[in-house]
Amino acid sequence: MCGIVGLYLKNPALRPHLGRLFAPMMGEMTERGPDSAGFAVYREDGGRERAKVTICSSAPGYDWAGLAERAGCELGVEAAVEPASNHAVLSAATDSATLRDWVEAGHPELSVTSSGAALEIYKDVGLPADVLERFGVSQMAGSHMIGHTRMATESAVTTEGAHPFNTGDDLCLVHNGSLSNHHRLRDWLRDRQGVRFRTDNDTEVAAGYLTWRIGEGASIAEALEAGIRDLDGFYTFAVGTRDGFSVLRDPIACKPAVMAENDDWVAMASEFRALARLPDVEAASVWEPEPGRVYSWGGGA
């Protein structure tokens, strides 16, 4: 079944409170997805001169400080690390591909959940409230967040299999639904276009498709419009980019979604109850996204 939520702050004055506003939204989706949960936050953009990767360790007490020291020595740049439970954000004065490749080539005990300049992805198994508390989401600041609560019906309950998925710099996606052509599309994207995948989840294929389209020069809105033709199945997508937020339902639109917007923010969720405690929601425009229509804000508009 699964639940998805997204919050994009149009008013910069609210950005210090992003996590506090977002956490109750995701908590309301517990019944739709009690197996695992994850969220993406866009904050502290390092610009083109500094990249960061979010990393997960399955072993408790990982030596994150030692990892940063090794990264700095071996890459010849200044590096820093910010631990959060079994995750950490490793940042360095280099490009994201170099930093991500360094982690994946030399540290097979770790898994990279995201890379870019602004994006951080945290996810784990367990109830959404526990996952949110584990990572201190209510204290996080930033411009926008998207999240997912998973009820696993087609694959194992694992941290890597939890949403969101990131396949390109600062791009991530959460998904409620199912794609029917993801196996064939994954093979084509991997073998013909060089897109790298780390799980068998169909949502990661959708993220990889958007990454490829954007790499070909499309905007996120154009990539999603092309996906209406190329991605078979039923779905609601919430997509984050470095400076934007987008939503798309498939042309049949059998998966639930509701949106709300006022002068300060725009939000979406699988059910309205996730939006009910947002500030001034009573003055917001509330609607059900139309089938096959792309909605975008910020850099995706």
PASEBA-1860 file (N, C-alpha, C; in nm, 3 decimals):
! residues 301
1> MCGIVGLY> 0.085/-0.120/0.000/0.000/0.000/0.000/0.088/0.125/0.000 ~ 0.166/0.146/0.105/0.266/0.252/0.115/0.203/0.391/0.125 ~ 0.279/0.482/0.184/0.237/0.620/0.195/0.349/0.712/0.155 ~ 0.317/0.822/0.087/0.419/0.919/0.047/0.376/1.058/0.091 ~ 0.475/1.140/0.122/0.451/1.278/0.163/0.560/1.366/0.104 ~ 0.528/1.492/0.085/0.626/1.588/0.038/0.592/1.727/0.087 ~ 0.693/1.807/0.119/0.672/1.944/0.166/0.779/2.033/0.106 ~ 0.736/2.136/0.033/0.825/2.233/-0.029/0.793/2.370/0.030
9> LKNPALRP> 0.893/2.434/0.091/0.871/2.562/0.157/0.900/2.676/0.061 ~ 0.797/2.751/0.027/0.813/2.867/-0.058/0.863/2.988/0.021 ~ 0.833/2.991/0.149/0.874/3.100/0.237/1.006/3.064/0.306 ~ 1.118/3.131/0.273/1.247/3.097/0.334/1.248/3.110/0.486 ~ 1.161/3.191/0.543/1.158/3.207/0.688/1.117/3.079/0.759 ~ 1.051/2.987/0.688/1.009/2.861/0.749/1.116/2.753/0.743 ~ 1.223/2.775/0.670/1.320/2.668/0.648/1.386/2.614/0.775 ~ 1.409/2.696/0.878/1.462/2.637/1.002/1.367/2.537/1.067
17> HLGRLFAP> 1.239/2.540/1.029/1.137/2.455/1.090/1.093/2.340/0.999 ~ 1.165/2.316/0.892/1.123/2.215/0.794/1.099/2.080/0.859 ~ 1.194/2.028/0.934/1.181/1.896/0.993/1.066/1.887/1.091 ~ 1.045/1.992/1.169/0.935/1.995/1.266/0.800/1.990/1.196 ~ 0.789/2.054/1.081/0.664/2.050/1.005/0.644/1.918/0.933 ~ 0.755/1.859/0.889/0.749/1.738/0.806/0.722/1.612/0.888 ~ 0.782/1.602/1.006/0.774/1.478/1.085/0.631/1.432/1.111 ~ 0.537/1.519/1.152/0.399/1.470/1.173/0.333/1.421/1.045
25> MMGEMTER> 0.370/1.480/0.932/0.313/1.435/0.804/0.348/1.289/0.780 ~ 0.475/1.258/0.796/0.519/1.121/0.768/0.466/1.024/0.873 ~ 0.456/1.070/0.998/0.402/0.984/1.103/0.259/0.941/1.076 ~ 0.182/1.027/1.010/0.043/0.994/0.980/0.030/0.883/0.876 ~ 0.137/0.850/0.807/0.134/0.746/0.704/0.179/0.609/0.757 ~ 0.188/0.595/0.889/0.236/0.470/0.948/0.151/0.351/0.907 ~ 0.019/0.365/0.912/-0.068/0.251/0.879/-0.053/0.209/0.733 ~ -0.013/0.300/0.647/0.006/0.266/0.507/0.141/0.198/0.482
33> GPDSAGFA> 0.235/0.209/0.577/0.366/0.151/0.556/0.444/0.133/0.685 ~ 0.420/0.024/0.759/0.486/0.005/0.888/0.618/-0.071/0.882 ~ 0.660/-0.115/0.763/0.778/-0.202/0.754/0.910/-0.125/0.756 ~ 0.916/-0.017/0.682/1.037/0.065/0.675/0.996/0.205/0.633 ~ 1.088/0.297/0.649/1.057/0.436/0.616/1.186/0.508/0.578 ~ 1.170/0.616/0.502/1.285/0.695/0.464/1.243/0.832/0.420 ~ 1.338/0.923/0.421/1.308/1.059/0.378/1.431/1.122/0.317 ~ 1.407/1.219/0.231/1.512/1.298/0.168/1.495/1.442/0.212
41> VYREDGGR> 1.606/1.506/0.248/1.603/1.645/0.289/1.703/1.723/0.204 ~ 1.662/1.840/0.161/1.749/1.928/0.084/1.791/2.044/0.173 ~ 1.920/2.048/0.206/1.969/2.150/0.298/2.118/2.171/0.278 ~ 2.168/2.284/0.325/2.311/2.313/0.328/2.378/2.279/0.195 ~ 2.335/2.347/0.093/2.389/2.326/-0.041/2.536/2.366/-0.045 ~ 2.623/2.268/-0.077/2.766/2.296/-0.082/2.812/2.361/-0.211 ~ 2.723/2.378/-0.308/2.761/2.438/-0.434/2.849/2.345/-0.517 ~ 2.904/2.400/-0.623/2.984/2.319/-0.714/3.121/2.282/-0.657
49> ERAKVTIC> 3.161/2.350/-0.551/3.295/2.327/-0.497/3.298/2.218/-0.391 ~ 3.183/2.171/-0.348/3.181/2.072/-0.240/3.066/1.974/-0.260 ~ 3.096/1.845/-0.250/2.995/1.741/-0.266/2.975/1.668/-0.135 ~ 2.861/1.599/-0.126/2.838/1.515/-0.009/2.766/1.387/-0.050 ~ 2.795/1.282/0.023/2.725/1.156/0.005/2.671/1.113/0.141 ~ 2.552/1.057/0.140/2.495/0.998/0.260/2.524/0.849/0.255 ~ 2.574/0.795/0.366/2.623/0.657/0.371/2.554/0.584/0.485 ~ 2.528/0.456/0.465/2.468/0.371/0.568/2.562/0.256/0.601
57> SSAPGYDW> 2.573/0.225/0.730/2.651/0.111/0.775/2.560/0.012/0.846 ~ 2.576/-0.116/0.817/2.498/-0.219/0.886/2.561/-0.258/1.019 ~ 2.685/-0.214/1.043/2.756/-0.248/1.167/2.745/-0.132/1.265 ~ 2.710/-0.159/1.390/2.700/-0.051/1.489/2.839/0.003/1.524 ~ 2.843/0.130/1.561/2.968/0.190/1.605/3.072/0.207/1.497 ~ 3.030/0.231/1.375/3.126/0.246/1.266/3.216/0.367/1.290 ~ 3.341/0.357/1.249/3.440/0.463/1.268/3.424/0.569/1.160 ~ 3.325/0.656/1.176/3.299/0.759/1.076/3.412/0.861/1.069
65> AGLAERAG> 3.468/0.897/1.185/3.578/0.994/1.184/3.698/0.940/1.107 ~ 3.725/0.811/1.124/3.834/0.750/1.049/3.808/0.749/0.900 ~ 3.681/0.731/0.862/3.645/0.735/0.720/3.674/0.872/0.660 ~ 3.637/0.977/0.730/3.663/1.113/0.681/3.812/1.139/0.670 ~ 3.888/1.091/0.766/4.033/1.110/0.761/4.094/1.039/0.641 ~ 4.049/0.917/0.615/4.100/0.843/0.499/4.060/0.911/0.368 ~ 3.937/0.960/0.363/3.892/1.029/0.241/3.978/1.151/0.214 ~ 4.006/1.228/0.318/4.089/1.347/0.299/4.229/1.313/0.252
73> CELGVEAA> 4.288/1.209/0.310/4.424/1.170/0.272/4.430/1.114/0.131 ~ 4.339/1.022/0.099/4.347/0.953/-0.030/4.299/1.039/-0.146 ~ 4.207/1.131/-0.120/4.159/1.220/-0.226/4.237/1.350/-0.231 ~ 4.313/1.377/-0.127/4.393/1.499/-0.124/4.312/1.625/-0.109 ~ 4.199/1.615/-0.038/4.112/1.731/-0.017/4.068/1.734/0.129 ~ 4.010/1.845/0.169/3.952/1.855/0.303/3.820/1.779/0.305 ~ 3.800/1.695/0.407/3.678/1.615/0.419/3.625/1.623/0.561 ~ 3.493/1.607/0.574/3.428/1.611/0.705/3.315/1.511/0.706
81> VEPASNHA> 3.272/1.472/0.826/3.164/1.374/0.838/3.069/1.417/0.948 ~ 2.939/1.392/0.925/2.835/1.422/1.024/2.753/1.295/1.046 ~ 2.780/1.219/1.156/2.707/1.095/1.180/2.563/1.121/1.224 ~ 2.475/1.026/1.190/2.336/1.027/1.236/2.292/0.882/1.245 ~ 2.293/0.827/1.365/2.258/0.688/1.387/2.350/0.598/1.303 ~ 2.292/0.509/1.222/2.374/0.421/1.138/2.405/0.481/1.002 ~ 2.374/0.609/0.983/2.406/0.684/0.862/2.508/0.793/0.895 ~ 2.567/0.848/0.791/2.653/0.964/0.807/2.658/1.039/0.675
89> VLSAATDS> 2.679/1.169/0.682/2.699/1.250/0.563/2.847/1.283/0.553 ~ 2.911/1.232/0.449/3.052/1.258/0.422/3.060/1.367/0.316 ~ 3.128/1.475/0.347/3.141/1.585/0.251/3.289/1.612/0.227 ~ 3.318/1.660/0.105/3.457/1.687/0.069/3.462/1.789/-0.044 ~ 3.575/1.856/-0.054/3.595/1.957/-0.158/3.632/1.891/-0.289 ~ 3.534/1.821/-0.347/3.552/1.751/-0.474/3.415/1.737/-0.539 ~ 3.408/1.667/-0.652/3.279/1.646/-0.716/3.214/1.519/-0.661 ~ 3.083/1.509/-0.677/3.009/1.399/-0.616/3.045/1.264/-0.675
97> ATLRDWVE> 3.073/1.257/-0.805/3.109/1.129/-0.866/3.238/1.075/-0.806 ~ 3.336/1.162/-0.787/3.464/1.119/-0.728/3.443/1.069/-0.587 ~ 3.364/1.143/-0.509/3.342/1.104/-0.369/3.263/0.974/-0.360 ~ 3.160/0.961/-0.440/3.079/0.839/-0.437/3.162/0.718/-0.484 ~ 3.238/0.734/-0.590/3.321/0.625/-0.640/3.424/0.583/-0.536 ~ 3.479/0.680/-0.464/3.579/0.647/-0.361/3.516/0.560/-0.252 ~ 3.396/0.594/-0.208/3.330/0.514/-0.104/3.298/0.374/-0.156 ~ 3.239/0.366/-0.275/3.193/0.237/-0.324/3.308/0.145/-0.363
105> AGHPELSV> 3.419/0.201/-0.411/3.532/0.117/-0.452/3.611/0.065/-0.332 ~ 3.624/0.147/-0.229/3.710/0.109/-0.118/3.641/0.062/0.007 ~ 3.508/0.074/0.012/3.437/0.042/0.135/3.309/-0.037/0.105 ~ 3.323/-0.163/0.066/3.205/-0.244/0.032/3.114/-0.270/0.152 ~ 3.162/-0.244/0.272/3.079/-0.262/0.391/2.977/-0.150/0.407 ~ 2.988/-0.045/0.326/2.898/0.069/0.333/2.809/0.074/0.210 ~ 2.692/0.134/0.224/2.605/0.158/0.108/2.576/0.308/0.101 ~ 2.582/0.363/-0.019/2.556/0.504/-0.042/2.408/0.522/-0.072
113> TSSGAALE> 2.341/0.606/0.005/2.199/0.629/-0.018/2.173/0.753/-0.103 ~ 2.268/0.848/-0.109/2.247/0.966/-0.192/2.378/1.038/-0.217 ~ 2.379/1.118/-0.323/2.495/1.202/-0.353/2.447/1.330/-0.419 ~ 2.528/1.434/-0.406/2.495/1.562/-0.466/2.557/1.675/-0.387 ~ 2.495/1.792/-0.395/2.541/1.908/-0.320/2.447/1.945/-0.207 ~ 2.317/1.914/-0.222/2.217/1.953/-0.122/2.143/1.834/-0.062 ~ 2.132/1.724/-0.136/2.047/1.611/-0.098/2.112/1.523/0.009 ~ 2.028/1.482/0.107/2.065/1.379/0.204/1.947/1.283/0.216
121> IYKDVGLP> 1.973/1.152/0.210/1.867/1.051/0.223/1.898/0.963/0.343 ~ 1.799/0.948/0.429/1.808/0.862/0.547/1.693/0.762/0.541 ~ 1.721/0.634/0.563/1.615/0.534/0.559/1.657/0.412/0.639 ~ 1.555/0.339/0.689/1.585/0.222/0.770/1.456/0.141/0.787 ~ 1.471/0.020/0.837/1.355/-0.063/0.868/1.296/-0.017/1.001 ~ 1.167/-0.046/1.021/1.101/-0.009/1.145/0.987/0.087/1.122 ~ 0.914/0.115/1.229/0.802/0.207/1.222/0.850/0.347/1.186 ~ 0.772/0.421/1.108/0.814/0.556/1.070/0.852/0.646/1.187
129> ADVLERFG> 0.776/0.643/1.295/0.808/0.729/1.410/0.946/0.696/1.466 ~ 0.979/0.567/1.471/1.110/0.526/1.522/1.221/0.571/1.428 ~ 1.199/0.558/1.298/1.300/0.600/1.201/1.322/0.751/1.209 ~ 1.214/0.827/1.219/1.226/0.972/1.228/1.302/1.014/1.353 ~ 1.272/0.950/1.465/1.342/0.984/1.589/1.489/0.945/1.583 ~ 1.516/0.831/1.520/1.653/0.782/1.509/1.744/0.885/1.442 ~ 1.690/0.954/1.343/1.771/1.049/1.267/1.749/1.194/1.308 ~ 1.667/1.220/1.409/1.647/1.355/1.456/1.586/1.448/1.354
137> VSQMAGSH> 1.487/1.399/1.280/1.432/1.476/1.169/1.368/1.606/1.214 ~ 1.310/1.609/1.332/1.240/1.730/1.376/1.333/1.848/1.396 ~ 1.464/1.823/1.405/1.562/1.930/1.422/1.623/1.976/1.290 ~ 1.584/1.915/1.180/1.647/1.945/1.052/1.589/2.069/0.988 ~ 1.675/2.147/0.926/1.635/2.264/0.849/1.658/2.236/0.701 ~ 1.592/2.312/0.616/1.611/2.295/0.474/1.498/2.356/0.394 ~ 1.500/2.333/0.264/1.400/2.392/0.175/1.286/2.297/0.143 ~ 1.314/2.165/0.131/1.207/2.072/0.101/1.246/1.930/0.141
145> MIGHTRMA> 1.144/1.848/0.163/1.162/1.709/0.202/1.056/1.624/0.133 ~ 1.091/1.500/0.101/0.994/1.401/0.060/1.018/1.274/0.140 ~ 0.913/1.197/0.164/0.928/1.078/0.247/0.835/0.967/0.203 ~ 0.861/0.848/0.258/0.789/0.727/0.217/0.781/0.631/0.334 ~ 0.664/0.572/0.353/0.646/0.464/0.449/0.607/0.340/0.370 ~ 0.678/0.231/0.392/0.666/0.117/0.302/0.593/-0.002/0.365 ~ 0.501/-0.058/0.289/0.445/-0.189/0.318/0.495/-0.281/0.208 ~ 0.596/-0.360/0.240/0.664/-0.440/0.138/0.577/-0.559/0.100
153> TESAVTTE> 0.539/-0.562/-0.027/0.457/-0.672/-0.077/0.527/-0.750/-0.187 ~ 0.637/-0.695/-0.243/0.699/-0.761/-0.357/0.846/-0.793/-0.336 ~ 0.903/-0.752/-0.220/1.045/-0.780/-0.196/1.073/-0.772/-0.047 ~ 1.195/-0.809/-0.009/1.232/-0.817/0.132/1.232/-0.680/0.198 ~ 1.212/-0.679/0.328/1.218/-0.556/0.407/1.364/-0.532/0.445 ~ 1.427/-0.440/0.376/1.567/-0.407/0.401/1.585/-0.256/0.397 ~ 1.696/-0.211/0.454/1.726/-0.068/0.448/1.748/-0.022/0.305 ~ 1.824/-0.098/0.227/1.850/-0.059/0.088/1.723/-0.057/0.004
161> GAHPFNTG> 1.626/-0.143/0.036/1.503/-0.149/-0.041/1.402/-0.042/-0.004 ~ 1.430/0.032/0.104/1.339/0.139/0.145/1.356/0.260/0.052 ~ 1.251/0.339/0.039/1.256/0.463/-0.037/1.305/0.575/0.056 ~ 1.352/0.687/0.002/1.362/0.729/-0.138/1.482/0.664/-0.208 ~ 1.483/0.680/-0.343/1.595/0.635/-0.424/1.657/0.754/-0.496 ~ 1.790/0.752/-0.501/1.867/0.857/-0.566/1.955/0.791/-0.672 ~ 1.943/0.838/-0.798/2.025/0.782/-0.905/2.105/0.888/-0.979 ~ 2.083/1.013/-0.951/2.159/1.122/-1.012/2.178/1.231/-0.910
169> DDLCLVHN> 2.275/1.318/-0.932/2.304/1.422/-0.835/2.179/1.499/-0.793 ~ 2.150/1.494/-0.663/2.043/1.574/-0.603/1.905/1.541/-0.656 ~ 1.887/1.426/-0.719/1.755/1.382/-0.764/1.712/1.261/-0.682 ~ 1.590/1.263/-0.633/1.538/1.146/-0.562/1.389/1.133/-0.588 ~ 1.338/1.014/-0.562/1.200/0.982/-0.595/1.142/0.886/-0.493 ~ 1.015/0.907/-0.456/0.937/0.809/-0.382/0.814/0.776/-0.467 ~ 0.757/0.659/-0.440/0.662/0.601/-0.535/0.561/0.518/-0.460 ~ 0.435/0.539/-0.488/0.328/0.453/-0.440/0.264/0.389/-0.562
177> GSLSNHHR> 0.278/0.258/-0.575/0.222/0.189/-0.690/0.314/0.079/-0.737 ~ 0.306/0.046/-0.866/0.386/-0.062/-0.921/0.407/-0.040/-1.070 ~ 0.531/-0.062/-1.117/0.561/-0.055/-1.259/0.563/-0.196/-1.317 ~ 0.511/-0.211/-1.437/0.505/-0.344/-1.498/0.620/-0.371/-1.595 ~ 0.690/-0.268/-1.639/0.798/-0.287/-1.736/0.936/-0.252/-1.680 ~ 0.951/-0.259/-1.547/1.076/-0.214/-1.488/1.194/-0.306/-1.516 ~ 1.170/-0.437/-1.534/1.282/-0.528/-1.561/1.346/-0.496/-1.697 ~ 1.264/-0.483/-1.797/1.316/-0.451/-1.930/1.381/-0.312/-1.933
185> LRDWLRDR> 1.317/-0.217/-1.866/1.369/-0.081/-1.866/1.500/-0.072/-1.787 ~ 1.510/-0.146/-1.677/1.635/-0.148/-1.602/1.749/-0.200/-1.689 ~ 1.726/-0.309/-1.761/1.831/-0.364/-1.847/1.873/-0.262/-1.953 ~ 1.778/-0.194/-2.013/1.810/-0.097/-2.117/1.887/0.021/-2.061 ~ 1.843/0.073/-1.947/1.912/0.187/-1.887/2.053/0.150/-1.841 ~ 2.067/0.031/-1.787/2.199/-0.013/-1.739/2.292/-0.044/-1.855 ~ 2.246/-0.121/-1.952/2.334/-0.170/-2.058/2.358/-0.067/-2.168 ~ 2.258/0.015/-2.198/2.269/0.109/-2.309/2.302/0.251/-2.265
193> QGVRFRTD> 2.262/0.287/-2.142/2.278/0.426/-2.098/2.371/0.442/-1.979 ~ 2.420/0.332/-1.922/2.518/0.339/-1.814/2.462/0.379/-1.679 ~ 2.330/0.369/-1.659/2.272/0.402/-1.530/2.300/0.288/-1.432 ~ 2.346/0.322/-1.312/2.380/0.220/-1.213/2.264/0.198/-1.117 ~ 2.233/0.070/-1.091/2.127/0.034/-0.998/2.185/-0.052/-0.887 ~ 2.126/-0.041/-0.768/2.177/-0.112/-0.651/2.076/-0.206/-0.588 ~ 1.950/-0.202/-0.633/1.847/-0.289/-0.579/1.760/-0.339/-0.694 ~ 1.664/-0.426/-0.661/1.568/-0.474/-0.761/1.436/-0.400/-0.751
201> NDTEVAAG> 1.433/-0.288/-0.680/1.309/-0.213/-0.659/1.270/-0.137/-0.785 ~ 1.142/-0.144/-0.822/1.098/-0.075/-0.943/1.106/0.077/-0.930 ~ 1.100/0.127/-0.807/1.111/0.272/-0.786/1.248/0.323/-0.825 ~ 1.351/0.245/-0.800/1.484/0.286/-0.841/1.495/0.294/-0.992 ~ 1.422/0.208/-1.062/1.421/0.215/-1.208/1.358/0.347/-1.254 ~ 1.249/0.387/-1.191/1.186/0.514/-1.227/1.281/0.631/-1.202 ~ 1.354/0.627/-1.090/1.452/0.732/-1.062/1.563/0.731/-1.167 ~ 1.608/0.611/-1.205/1.711/0.601/-1.309/1.665/0.653/-1.443
209> YLTWRIGE> 1.539/0.629/-1.474/1.482/0.682/-1.598/1.485/0.834/-1.599 ~ 1.445/0.896/-1.488/1.445/1.042/-1.481/1.588/1.096/-1.490 ~ 1.682/1.029/-1.426/1.822/1.070/-1.434/1.870/1.069/-1.578 ~ 1.837/0.963/-1.652/1.877/0.954/-1.793/1.814/1.066/-1.874 ~ 1.686/1.089/-1.857/1.618/1.194/-1.933/1.680/1.332/-1.905 ~ 1.706/1.360/-1.780/1.766/1.490/-1.745/1.907/1.500/-1.803 ~ 1.981/1.389/-1.802/2.113/1.388/-1.863/2.110/1.415/-2.012 ~ 1.996/1.385/-2.076/1.978/1.412/-2.218/1.933/1.556/-2.244
217> GASIAEAL> 1.916/1.634/-2.136/1.883/1.775/-2.153/1.742/1.815/-2.114 ~ 1.662/1.720/-2.066/1.524/1.752/-2.029/1.519/1.818/-1.892 ~ 1.419/1.900/-1.871/1.388/1.948/-1.736/1.319/1.835/-1.661 ~ 1.305/1.849/-1.528/1.237/1.743/-1.454/1.091/1.730/-1.501 ~ 1.027/1.843/-1.531/0.889/1.835/-1.581/0.882/1.762/-1.714 ~ 0.976/1.791/-1.804/0.980/1.723/-1.934/1.010/1.575/-1.918 ~ 1.099/1.540/-1.823/1.131/1.399/-1.799/1.009/1.324/-1.748 ~ 0.934/1.385/-1.659/0.814/1.320/-1.607/0.707/1.306/-1.715
225> EAGIRDLD> 0.694/1.407/-1.800/0.597/1.398/-1.911/0.633/1.284/-2.006 ~ 0.763/1.266/-2.033/0.805/1.154/-2.116/0.777/1.021/-2.046 ~ 0.789/1.020/-1.914/0.763/0.899/-1.838/0.620/0.851/-1.848 ~ 0.527/0.941/-1.872/0.387/0.900/-1.889/0.376/0.800/-2.004 ~ 0.459/0.819/-2.105/0.459/0.728/-2.220/0.543/0.602/-2.194 ~ 0.657/0.617/-2.127/0.755/0.509/-2.119/0.743/0.421/-1.995 ~ 0.680/0.468/-1.889/0.669/0.392/-1.764/0.530/0.331/-1.754 ~ 0.522/0.201/-1.773/0.394/0.131/-1.765/0.363/0.095/-1.621
233> GFYTFAVG> 0.236/0.107/-1.584/0.194/0.068/-1.450/0.104/0.173/-1.390 ~ 0.088/0.163/-1.258/0.007/0.261/-1.187/0.093/0.318/-1.075 ~ 0.089/0.451/-1.058/0.185/0.512/-0.966/0.146/0.655/-0.931 ~ 0.191/0.697/-0.816/0.203/0.838/-0.781/0.350/0.861/-0.746 ~ 0.412/0.957/-0.811/0.551/0.993/-0.785/0.557/1.127/-0.711 ~ 0.648/1.136/-0.614/0.692/1.264/-0.559/0.842/1.270/-0.582 ~ 0.888/1.377/-0.644/1.026/1.387/-0.689/1.089/1.513/-0.631 ~ 1.211/1.498/-0.582/1.288/1.613/-0.536/1.408/1.636/-0.625
241> TRDGFSVL> 1.437/1.761/-0.654/1.560/1.801/-0.722/1.628/1.906/-0.635 ~ 1.745/1.950/-0.678/1.825/2.041/-0.596/1.746/2.164/-0.553 ~ 1.663/2.217/-0.640/1.589/2.338/-0.606/1.442/2.328/-0.644 ~ 1.388/2.205/-0.651/1.250/2.192/-0.691/1.180/2.068/-0.638 ~ 1.051/2.063/-0.662/0.964/1.956/-0.612/0.856/1.931/-0.717 ~ 0.830/1.804/-0.749/0.733/1.770/-0.853/0.648/1.651/-0.810 ~ 0.528/1.643/-0.867/0.435/1.534/-0.838/0.372/1.490/-0.970 ~ 0.355/1.358/-0.986/0.288/1.303/-1.104/0.211/1.179/-1.066
249> RDPIACKP> 0.086/1.173/-1.112/0.007/1.049/-1.107/-0.006/0.994/-1.248 ~ -0.013/0.862/-1.259/-0.027/0.802/-1.392/-0.164/0.837/-1.451 ~ -0.184/0.813/-1.580/-0.310/0.853/-1.645/-0.435/0.786/-1.591 ~ -0.422/0.672/-1.523/-0.538/0.608/-1.463/-0.564/0.664/-1.323 ~ -0.455/0.695/-1.250/-0.462/0.759/-1.118/-0.542/0.678/-1.017 ~ -0.511/0.550/-1.004/-0.582/0.469/-0.907/-0.518/0.474/-0.768 ~ -0.398/0.531/-0.757/-0.333/0.546/-0.627/-0.370/0.681/-0.568 ~ -0.400/0.686/-0.438/-0.451/0.810/-0.379/-0.343/0.919/-0.368
257> AVMAENDD> -0.387/1.044/-0.378/-0.297/1.158/-0.359/-0.382/1.282/-0.337 ~ -0.332/1.370/-0.252/-0.398/1.498/-0.227/-0.289/1.603/-0.213 ~ -0.319/1.725/-0.257/-0.222/1.833/-0.249/-0.286/1.955/-0.184 ~ -0.201/2.040/-0.126/-0.246/2.165/-0.066/-0.138/2.270/-0.087 ~ -0.179/2.396/-0.105/-0.083/2.503/-0.129/-0.137/2.634/-0.075 ~ -0.048/2.710/-0.008/-0.078/2.848/0.026/0.044/2.933/-0.008 ~ 0.051/3.054/0.044/0.161/3.142/0.008/0.295/3.096/0.063 ~ 0.294/3.013/0.168/0.417/2.974/0.236/0.472/2.839/0.194
265> WVAMASEF> 0.386/2.747/0.149/0.432/2.611/0.124/0.339/2.541/0.025 ~ 0.390/2.431/-0.030/0.307/2.337/-0.104/0.338/2.198/-0.051 ~ 0.234/2.116/-0.035/0.252/1.984/0.025/0.166/1.883/-0.048 ~ 0.209/1.756/-0.042/0.129/1.647/-0.096/0.141/1.527/-0.003 ~ 0.041/1.439/-0.011/0.042/1.317/0.069/-0.056/1.218/0.009 ~ -0.046/1.096/0.054/-0.140/0.994/0.012/-0.278/1.017/0.071 ~ -0.284/1.082/0.188/-0.411/1.111/0.254/-0.405/1.250/0.315 ~ -0.522/1.317/0.323/-0.526/1.454/0.373/-0.481/1.463/0.518
273> RALARLPD> -0.504/1.361/0.598/-0.468/1.370/0.740/-0.321/1.404/0.760 ~ -0.235/1.371/0.661/-0.094/1.406/0.672/-0.070/1.555/0.656 ~ -0.166/1.626/0.599/-0.153/1.770/0.574/-0.225/1.854/0.680 ~ -0.306/1.791/0.761/-0.402/1.864/0.844/-0.338/1.953/0.949 ~ -0.213/1.923/0.990/-0.151/2.003/1.097/-0.051/2.106/1.044 ~ -0.045/2.124/0.914/0.044/2.226/0.860/-0.010/2.365/0.893 ~ 0.078/2.464/0.909/0.031/2.598/0.947/-0.057/2.661/0.841 ~ -0.169/2.717/0.885/-0.264/2.786/0.797/-0.319/2.697/0.687
281> VEAASVWE> -0.330/2.567/0.715/-0.382/2.476/0.613/-0.528/2.509/0.581 ~ -0.599/2.569/0.676/-0.739/2.601/0.652/-0.756/2.707/0.543 ~ -0.648/2.783/0.518/-0.653/2.885/0.413/-0.591/2.839/0.282 ~ -0.546/2.715/0.278/-0.477/2.663/0.159/-0.578/2.614/0.055 ~ -0.534/2.615/-0.069/-0.608/2.546/-0.175/-0.578/2.397/-0.164 ~ -0.681/2.316/-0.166/-0.666/2.171/-0.152/-0.730/2.105/-0.274 ~ -0.657/2.010/-0.336/-0.712/1.945/-0.454/-0.649/1.807/-0.472 ~ -0.714/1.726/-0.553/-0.661/1.596/-0.592/-0.588/1.613/-0.726
289> PEPGRVYS> -0.461/1.575/-0.733/-0.387/1.593/-0.859/-0.454/1.521/-0.975 ~ -0.461/1.588/-1.089/-0.524/1.530/-1.206/-0.440/1.416/-1.264 ~ -0.502/1.315/-1.322/-0.428/1.205/-1.385/-0.339/1.256/-1.498 ~ -0.216/1.207/-1.504/-0.128/1.236/-1.616/-0.084/1.380/-1.626 ~ -0.092/1.458/-1.520/-0.049/1.597/-1.522/0.069/1.616/-1.428 ~ 0.173/1.682/-1.475/0.291/1.709/-1.394/0.271/1.839/-1.318 ~ 0.294/1.836/-1.188/0.292/1.955/-1.103/0.434/1.980/-1.055 ~ 0.485/2.101/-1.073/0.623/2.132/-1.035/0.631/2.270/-0.971
297> WGGGA> 0.725/2.280/-0.876/0.754/2.406/-0.809/0.906/2.424/-0.803 ~ 0.949/2.548/-0.789/1.092/2.575/-0.780/1.160/2.550/-0.912 ~ 1.279/2.489/-0.906/1.357/2.465/-1.027/1.294/2.367/-1.123 ~ 1.193/2.292/-1.078/1.127/2.199/-1.169/1.014/2.260/-1.247 ~ 0.978/2.384/-1.213/0.862/2.444/-1.278/0.891/2.487/-1.420
END
